[in-house]
């Protein structure tokens, strides 16, 4: 079938550039990617991915992250695990899970 319809959209330049870099890595044009998206919407009879409105707790967490509030940095994943007390060998999945719950409850 010949392509006869045109879609015009306005999008932030940064988003466009980032998406087109991905398309290039995949070996496809923006037109092919948009066509694929439209086909998936048609096939799924809706968006081909889950879209949800974040709850207040999530919104607050995103706000804190953007502000850098209580943000901690680690030189490595190993250092992060050490701080949580999880950097030990031979523990069962259950004991690691229990330790994570304990640490999470102590978080401010």
N, C-alpha and C positions, 0 to 999 in steps of 0.2 A: 504494500500500500504506500502511495506517495505521501510524503510529509508536506502538508499544505497549511497547517496552522502554525501561528507564531505566538510565543509567550514572552511578554515583556515584564520584567520585575526590577524592583529597586532593592539593592542589598548593600550592606556595609562593605567597603572595599577589603577590609581585613578578612572577613568571613569568606568573601568571594575568592581571594587569593589562596587562603588556606584550603578551601574545598577543591579548587582547581589544581593545586599541587597534589592532592590525593588522587584526583581523577587522572592526572598525568602518570603517577606511579602505577595506577591500575591499567594504563593504556587506553583510556577512554576520553572522549570529549565531554564538555559540559552538556551539550545537547543529548548525547547518549545517556549520561547520568540522569538528566531530567526525564527523559523518556522512560528509563528504568523505574524511576520513582513513580511516575504516573501509572505505569503498568502495575506496580505493586499496590498502589492505592486502589486501582480498579479491581485487582485480584482479591485483595483483603476486604474490599468494600469499606475502607477506612484507612487511617494512617498505618503504615507497615511497622510501627513501633509504638510503644506505650508512651502516652503523654499524660502527666499528672501535675496537678497544682500542689506545690509543696505546702506542708502544714506549718504552723507558726514556729515550732521547734526547729524545723529544717531551715526556715527562712532566717531565724536568729543565728543558727550555726553558720549559714552562708555569709551573713553580715559580719559575724565575728572573724571569719576567715579572711574576708576582703579587707577588714581593718587590721588584721594581724594580731588580734587580741588573743593573749595567752598562747601564742604560737611558739612551739618549741622546734628546734632544728637538731638533727643528729648527723654525725659524720658518716654513719653507716646504719644499715638495718640491724647489724649486730649490736651496736650501741643502744638502739631503741629497745631491742629485746632484753638487753641487760637491765635497763632502767625499769622495765616491767617485771623483772625477775623471771623471765622466761628463757633465759639463755643457759639452759642446762640440758644435757643429753640423757636419754633413756626414760623420759617421762611419757606416760601414756597420753593419748589425746584427751582423755577425761581430766587428768590433772592439769594439763595446759589450759583447757577450757575453764576449769574451776578457778585457776589463777587469773585468767582474763576477766572473769566475772567479778572477782574480788577487787582487782585494780580498777575496773570500770565503776564499781560502786563507790570507790574512794575519790574518784575524779570530782573536781569542783563543779 
